[in-house]
Amino acid sequence: MASKSSDLPPSAKAFGRDVPHTDTLLEFIKNMEATNGRGIALSLVAYTDLLLELCLTVSFVQLEDKELNKIFRSDGAPLSDLSAKIKLARALGIINEEMRRQLDVIREIRNEFAHSMIDVDFDSKVIKEKCKGLSLKKLDNSYGASRPSNLLEFRDVSIYCIIALRGYLVAKIERNETSAKVRWLEPFLGKRE
């Protein structure tokens, strides 16, 4: 279930023709074993990037699509890259300092996969080194200290961040603390009762 592109803000349209429904993410996670490391990294970070953009958008005053494009999409847009979105989300209190650190590591790992001229995976030296900066335990102290594989740590930290950002969106909507049009968020957030 996805919403029509014509109903979506520019930030959601940029992710693809349709905003992925929550069920789409859950299905992707269930089938992750069949996806290579590069695909997992690029997909999870693209989803995280979209969520950050949506969290920022609902934190803004009501803006028209044209204005949002100037912020997120056009040449020289101040929030066109993930790094800028992470910094602003931290400055606005959308994420805490530890999540900012973890998102920066995730971003760096994504960049290695996206821009490497050689074939890299989660066992590659450069990725292994960057994965040392990931820690689900630092985000949530209830998780044990045992470290799974680099791929699993990346996946778990990414999913934790996705869930936290989604929670921020839901809370903003439920408390009526957004001036953004909520109708385009409904399909993305999943079934609400």
Secondary structure, 3 states (H helix, E strand, C coil): CCCCHHHCCHHHHHHCCCCCCHHHHHHHHHCHHHCCHHHHHHHHHHHHHHHHHHHHHHHCCCCCHHHHHHHHCCCCCCCCCHHHHHHHHHHCCCCCHHHHHHHHHHHHHHHHHHHCCCCCCCCCHHHHHHHCCCCHHHHCCCCCCCCCCHHHHHHHHHHHHHHHHHHHHHHHHHCCCCCCCCCCCHHHHCCCC
